[in-house]
Amino acid sequence: MPTPLPAYLAGYPPSLTEPVAHLLDQGRLGEALRRKYPSAHTLRTDRALYDFVQALRNDFLRNSPQPGKVLFDGKLQSVGRALGTHTRIARVQGGKLKTKHEIRIAAIFREAPPEFLRMIVAHEPAHLREGDHDKAFYALCCHIEPDYHQLEFDTRVYLCHLAAGGTPLWPTAV
């Protein structure tokens, strides 16, 4: 009987999760991911991440609000299976309501393939235009990143690898 998978793949059909569980039981899940995604992205600083998000926003979300802050957040990796967050902070300034947007991406993705980061960066800024996880939201994510759904699944598979005690697959060179 295969080891139960962590909750990252809850909601996916058994036809997708059973091969992942089989590879995990054999200790070959990390190897399969490294074969599919051989290298990590090169964005290491919050400034580089901000510039990356701004370039994506300029290409796909021109009329949406500009995020005030974009950063890798070390606290997100342990909070509620979140890959990233988009936060709206409303403040009253001189009788006007001002909204500031922040995008935080789990620090675990500082050392991940560029495809995983592109998927998360497509997801979080899409919230600047679409607030809910509905059909329009996912259509926008797929417009920004055509392989969005496959990349989200593979990212969650990687999180299962880590949750099962696997080591990070794309460590930063020292």
N, C-alpha and C positions, 0 to 999 in steps of 0.2 A: 504494500500500500504506500503510495507516494506521500511525502511529507506535505502537510497543508501549507499553502502559500500564504505569505503575509497579505494583509488587507489591501495592498496597493492594486491588486488585480481583481478585487471584488467587483462584481457586475459584468465581467467579461465571460463569454461562454466557455464551457469546458473544452471545446475544440481548439481554443487559443491557449487556455491555461494549462492543460494537461501536458503538452510538449515542454512548457516552461518548467513545470514541476518535475518532469522526467530528467531534464538537463540539470536541474538543481540537485536532485537526488544523486546523480552521477558525478556531481562536482564539475560539470563542464559548462555551466551557464556563463561564467565569466569569459571563458575561452570563446564561446559562440558570439558574445557581444563584442569582444576585441576583434574578431574576424570581420564582423559587420561594420564596426566603427573603429578603425585602427589608430586614430590620433585625437588628441584633445585640441580644443580651440586655444587661441592665443590671448584672449581678453582676460587680463589678470587684475586690473584695477577697476575701481568704481567709475572712474572717469572714462575709461575705455568702454565700459558697459553702457554708460550714459550716452556716449557718442553713437554706439551701435543701435540703441533704442531710438535715438533721435533720427538716425538715418532711415530706420524702418518706418517710423512715424511720418517722416517727410515723404516717403515713397507711397505709403498706403493709407495713412490716416491724417492727411493734411489739415482737415477741418476740425480735428479733435483737439481737446485741450493739451497743452504741453505739460509733461510731468516736471515737477519741481525737483524731485530727487529720484535717482535710480541707483541702486546699490546691491551688492551681495550681502546677505544678512545671515550671520552665523546662528541666530536663534531659530530660524525657520526650519532647519533640518530636523528638529525634534517636535515640531508643533503640528499636530493634526494632518499629517501626510500632505502638507502644502508644498508645492514646487516653487511657488512664488505668490506674492500678494500685490493687489492694487488697492490703495487706500485713498479715500477722499477725506480731507481734513477741512472742515468749514470753520471760518472765523469771521467775526463781525469787525469791520474796520471802518470807523467813521460813518456808521449808519448803513454801510453796504456789506453784503455777505460775500466774502471772498472764499473760493475753494482752491485748495492746493492738492495736487495729486502726487502720490509717492508710489514707486514700483520697487518692490524688494524681491530679490531672487535668492533662493536658498544657497548658502555658501558652498554646499556640496557640489554645485554645478560650476564652480570656478575651475574645477578640474573634470571636465566632461567633454564629449565630442561636440563639435560645432553644431551638429544637427539637433542635439538635445537642447542646447542653448537657444537655437533659432525657434524651436517649438515653444519654449517657455516665453521667449521674447515676443512671439506672435500672440500668445495667449494673454499675457498681462496688459500690454497696450491696447488690445482689442476691447478691454474693459473701459477704455477712455470713451469709446463710442457706444458699446453695448454693455449694459450693467449686468444682465442676467446670463446664466448659462442656458440659453435657448437656441432654437434653430438658427436665428439670425446671427447670434454670436459665433456659433461653430462654422457657419458659412463664411463669416469674416475671417476667422482663424485659417480656414482652408484657402481663402483668397490670398492671405499673407504668406502662408506656408502650405503649398499643395499636398505635402506628405504629412500634414499635421496629425492625423489620427494614428498612422503607423508610428510616427516618432513619439507620440504620447504613450502608446503601448510599450515601445522599446525602452522609454525612460522609466516607466513603472516596472518593467522587467529588471532593469538595472537596480532600482531601489529594492526589489525583492532579493537580488543577489547580495546587496549590502546588509539587508535585514537578516539574512541567513548566515551572517558572519563572514561574508566575502570581503576581500580587500578592495580598495579603490583601484579601478582598472587603468586610469589615466593620470597617475601621479605627476605632479609638477617636477621638472628636473631641478635639482638643487644647484 
